[in-house]
Amino acid sequence: MPSCPRCEASVPEEARFCAQCGAPQTEDAAEELDEYVQRQAEQVAGGGEDSNGSDSFADIADLNDREQLWRRGCYVVGYGTVVVALTLVPAVGAFPLILAGLAILPPIRRLTAEPLGSPLKREVMAGLYAVLAVIGAALLFLL
């Protein structure tokens, strides 16, 4: 049985990669690995977009803890605001609150990325939410 040139572990003859260290065992496997690494580097250098043009941050499993917390918080605040605003629909202030709730939702960030050229920053989303929520609350209390 042959051994891996990198870690010297035993590998089956038909193996393309070493089970211990992951090193390619054939030229084809090495080329495949190089192509994969190149594609990944292009995605990172290309601003986080995959081959479909959608944001790579769309997959929650690939996000760090802080980004996951931010997105989950945005969903809670956004949907909560929309639900509360829908209970107040006859009032004039409900409509800015609905817009505020929609503005903070993460899918809106992706939807604005195409016409604007890049996704809105979190601070912009939070600011837009705050402005619309203040306007809606002011209209509810003043009218």
N, C-alpha and C positions, 0 to 999 in steps of 0.2 A: 504494500500500500504506500503511495507517495506521501510526502510530507509537505507542509506549507513552507514556502521559502522565507516567509516573514517570521512566523512563530514556531515553526517546526512541528506543529501538531499533525497528526495523521488525518488525511482527507481521502475520501473515496475518489477513484480515478475519474468518474463522471462529474464530480463536483466542479461548479464554476467559481464558487467562492468558499473560503475557509469558514467553517462553522465556529471556530474559536475567535479569530481576529477580523474576519470579513474581507481579507485580502483576495483580490481576483486571482484565479488559478490558471486562466487561459487568456490569450490575447484578445479574443472576442469579449470576454467578461471585462477585461481592463478597458477596452474601447467603450463598452456600454456604460461603465462607471464614469469614465471621463465625460461622455456626452450628458449623462444625468447631472453631474456636478456643474457642467457648463450651463445647462438649462436653469438650474437652481440659481446660479450666480447672475444670470441675465434677469431672472425674475426679481431678485433682490435689487439689482442695479437699476431695473426698469421702473422703480417706484411702487413695487408691491403688487403689480398686476400679473395675473396668469395669462395663459395663451388665449383665453376667452375674453379678455379685457375686463374681467370682474376683479374686484379687490380681493387680495389674498387674505385680508383680515376678516373675511366673511365667515371663515370656519372658526367657531368659538374654541375648539381644542388647540388651535395654534396661537391663541392670544395669551399674553402674560396675565398674572393675577390682577394687576391694576386695571388693565383694559377690560377684562371680564367684569370686574366690579363696576366700572364705568358704564358698560353696555347694559348690564342688568339693572343698574340704578336708573338709567335712561328709560328703559322699558317700563319699570314700575312707576316712575314719575309721569312719563308720557301717557300711559294708559290710564293711570289714576286721574290725571287732570282731565282727560277726555271723558271719562265716565262721570266725574263730578259735573263737568260742563254740560253734558247731555241731560242731566237731571234738571238743569237750569235753562234749557233751551228757549223758552219764551222770552227770557230776559236778554237784553242787548249785550251784556257783558259776557254771555256764554260763548259767543262766537270767537272773540279773541282768545278765550281759554281753550277752545277746541283747537285753534291754530297753534297755540303754545304747546299743547300736548302732542300734536303731530310734528311740530318742528324739532322736538328733542328726541324723537324715535330714531334709532340707528339706521333703519332702512332709508330714511330721508337723506341721511349723509351719503349713502351710495347713490341714490337717485339724483342728487345734486352734483355728483362728481362728473357725470358726462357733459352736461351743458356748461359747467363752470371750468372744466379742465382738471380739477382736483377736488377731493372731498372737502367739505367744510371742516374746519378745526373744531375740536370739542368746545373750546372757549366761545367760538362764534355760535355754536348750537345752544350752549347754555345762556349766552347773552340774549339771543333771539327768544328763547323760552322766557327768560326773566322779563323782557320788555313786554311781550304779549300777555304774560300772566299779570303783570302790574296793570296794564291797560284794562284787561278783562275784570280784574278785581275792583279797580277804581270805578268802572262803569256799573258793576253790580252794586257797590255801596252808594254811589252817588245818584243812581237812577232808581 
